[in-house]
Amino acid sequence: MTVVAAVSQADLAKRPQFGWINGLKAGAAQLIVLHHLAFYGPMSDYVRPLWPALLDWLGGSARIAVQVFLVIGGFLVAKSLSPAGRAGIATPLQAVWRRYAKLAPPFLAATLLAAIITPVAGIWMLHDSMSAAVTLGQLGAHALLLHGVLGYESLSAGAWYVAIDFQLYLLTVSLLWLGGRLADQRRHWLMPLAVTVGITFSLLYFNLDAGWDNWAPYFFGSYGLGLMAWWASDPRRKPGVMAALMAMAAVPVLLALAIDYRSRIALALIIACALFLFGRARTPSQGRAWSAINALGRISYAVFLVHFPVSLLVNALFTSYAPLEPAWQALGMLTAWGASLAAGAAFHRWVEVPLGRVVQSLMGKAGMRTVTA
């Protein structure tokens, strides 16, 4: 198992990639980093007079880029758990454990990094973006991906998403398992219908109440669009069936937007349509442009995990030692952006990938097959 993982990493850059997906992930990751830089400050407070409209947009609307990850998450999970959209899953508990083992180790490593860097940044800076001293209960809640549900303050700006991703995966596995218990796999429309119902309830009820934003149903509308986009884009299906599946996903979204327009949900529908058209396309791994896109896509999770503590430290240093002038603090924001990418690349190479190999090796010894999603 360990040898296979090593070969896969060595050959990754040479294999055809889901380039369009990597491009979406790369772009969304940059927007999330810039959103947090603009929203949390304090460097952005000094830069705002220089570019007020840009900083306002980055600090507000840019946050909907997270919808890209939600839709892509559903798309790739459908690919790994139920490529043909049929009910049933052989080992649901093992599937859930595999997902946790993929998400949690690098997340916990990044959480510990944030717990260390935050008090270091506090030497130079006091700001409301900084969390209080970490507690053992807080770390335990993060390790279990239950910090939001249990009411603990997140130690990093992106921590909520990791917990929601795990919940959404658990919900999808549960739907597949329950569908398999209720009907045999010959009922090809059962899972698409179930997901359509889930999208409808999510967008017309749960997503309208911010009190649900620590729970999977609040986000299932976007995630379900990704599931449906994979099933609808199956080239083995007849064109009419493909169109019907996408219509099943789109109709409740359009209804929800007509009742209460939400730009984040409109973006999710656009991303789902793009994945339906281009999500399965393999692109060359060679060439500077595709190499850069694929590399940024590969490190997007690592960048998502580590950018906040890195940005916090750069904020502290620039607001303490650089002139508090728009041009200097704009340089600080650019430095934080670049440092976040560099830290994400280093974290991916030296933490995320080695941890993944250790987990795969342990699962191999335990007789558990790994699944990429």
C-alpha positions, 0 to 999 in steps of 0.5 A, a space after each residue: 500500500 505504501 509503495 503504491 502511494 509513493 508511485 502515485 505521488 511521483 507520477 502525479 504530475 505526469 498523468 492527465 488531470 481533471 484540469 478544469 476542476 483544478 482550475 476552479 479549486 485554485 481560483 476559489 482558494 485564492 479568493 478565500 485567502 484574499 477574502 480573509 485578508 480583506 475581512 479580518 485586517 488590520 492591514 486591510 483597514 489601512 489599505 481600504 482608502 486606496 482601493 475601497 471598492 475592491 476591499 469591500 468586495 473581497 471582504 464581502 462577496 468573495 466569500 461565496 467562492 466556498 461554493 466552488 468547493 462544496 459543489 466540487 466536493 459532491 461531484 468527486 464524492 459521487 465519482 468515488 462512492 456511486 459512479 453510476 448513481 445507484 443505491 447501496 454501499 458495501 462498507 459504510 462505516 469504513 467509507 466514513 472512517 476513510 474520509 475522516 482519516 483523509 481530512 482530520 490528520 492534516 486538519 489537526 496539524 494545521 489546527 496545532 499550527 494555528 494554536 502556536 502561531 496565534 499567541 506568537 502573533 499576539 506578541 505584536 498585535 491585539 485584534 478581534 480576529 485573534 482567538 483566545 488561548 486554546 483549551 484542551 476541550 477546544 482541541 478535542 472538539 476540533 480533532 473530532 470535527 465537532 467544534 461548530 456543533 459543540 459551540 467552540 470557537 474555531 482556531 482558524 478561519 477555514 475550520 468550519 468547512 472541514 467539519 461541514 465537508 465531513 458531515 456532508 460525506 456522512 450524509 451522502 453515505 447514509 443516503 446510499 446505505 439507506 437506499 440500498 436497504 430499501 431497494 435493489 440497485 436496478 432502481 437507477 432513479 432512486 438516488 437522483 430522486 433522493 438527492 433532488 429531495 435533499 436539495 429541495 429541502 435544503 434550499 427551501 428550508 434549512 438554507 434560509 435559516 442561518 441557525 443551521 449553518 453548523 449542520 450539513 443540511 444547510 449546505 446540501 443544496 450546493 453539495 447535492 448539485 455536485 452529486 447530480 452533475 457527476 451522475 448527469 454527465 455520465 457519457 454512457 447515458 442517453 442525452 435525454 436522461 442526462 438532460 433530465 437529471 440536470 433538470 431535476 437538480 436545477 428546478 428546485 434551485 431556480 425555485 429557491 432563487 425565485 423565492 429568495 435570491 442568494 448569490 451563493 446558490 446561483 454560483 453553485 448552480 453555475 459551477 454545477 453546470 460547468 462541471 456537467 459540461 467539462 468536469 470529466 474532461 482530462 487535460 494535459 499535465 504538461 505545459 506551464 499553464 496546466 502545470 501551474 493550474 494543477 499544482 495550485 489545485 493540488 495544494 488548495 486544501 493545504 492552502 485552505 488549512 494554513 493560510 489564516 495563521 500565516 496571514 495573522 503572523 504577517 499582519 502582526 509583523 507589518 502593522 508593527 514594523 512597517 509604516 501604517 500607510 496604504 502602500 506599505 500595508 498593501 505590500 503586506 497583504 501581497 506578502 501574506 498572500 504569497 506566504 500563504 501559497 508558499 506555506 500551503 505548498 510546504 504543508 502539502 509536501 511535508 505534512 499532508 502527503 506524508 500523513 496520507 502515506 502513513 494513513 494508507 499504510 495503516 489502512 492497508 495493514 488493517 485490510 481497508 481499501 482506500 478511496 480517493 474523493 
